[in-house]
Amino acid sequence: MAILILIATILLPPLGVAAKHGLSGTTLLNLVLTLLGFIPGLIHGLYVNYAR
C-alpha cells in the first residue's frame, strides 16, 4: 500500500496526501500549493507523507 501512496503523491500530490491523511487541512494546503505550482505541492506531499 505504501508504494501506491508514493506513486499517487508523485503523480498528483493532493491525492497522495488525501489517501494517507483523509480530507483535512493538510490536504487543503497541499491542494493550494499544487495549484500555485506543481513542485511546491510535490515537496509538501512527500514531506507530510514520509518525513513525519
C-alpha positions in Angstrom: 0.0 0.0 0.0 2.9 2.4 0.7 4.1 2.2 -2.9 0.7 3.1 -4.2 0.6 6.2 -2.0 4.1 7.1 -3.1 3.1 6.8 -6.8 -0.1 8.8 -6.2 1.9 11.5 -4.3 4.3 11.9 -7.2 1.6 12.0 -10.0 -1.0 14.0 -8.1 0.2 15.3 -4.7 -3.2 16.1 -3.2 -4.5 12.6 -4.0 -1.5 11.0 -2.2 -2.0 13.2 0.9 -5.7 12.6 1.0 -5.1 8.8 0.7 -2.9 8.9 3.8 -4.4 11.7 5.9 -8.0 12.0 4.7 -9.7 15.2 3.7 -8.2 17.5 6.3 -6.4 20.8 6.4 -3.2 19.1 5.3 -4.9 18.0 2.1 -6.4 21.5 1.5 -3.0 23.1 2.0 -1.4 20.6 -0.4 -4.2 21.4 -3.0 -3.5 25.1 -2.8 0.3 24.6 -3.1 -0.2 22.3 -6.1 -2.4 24.9 -7.8 0.2 27.5 -7.2 2.9 25.3 -8.7 3.4 21.6 -9.0 6.8 21.5 -7.3 5.7 23.1 -4.0 2.8 20.7 -3.8 5.1 17.7 -4.6 7.6 18.7 -1.9 4.8 19.3 0.7 3.2 16.0 -0.2 6.4 14.0 0.1 7.2 15.8 3.4 3.9 15.1 5.1 3.7 11.5 3.9 7.2 10.4 4.6 9.2 12.8 6.7 6.9 12.8 9.8 
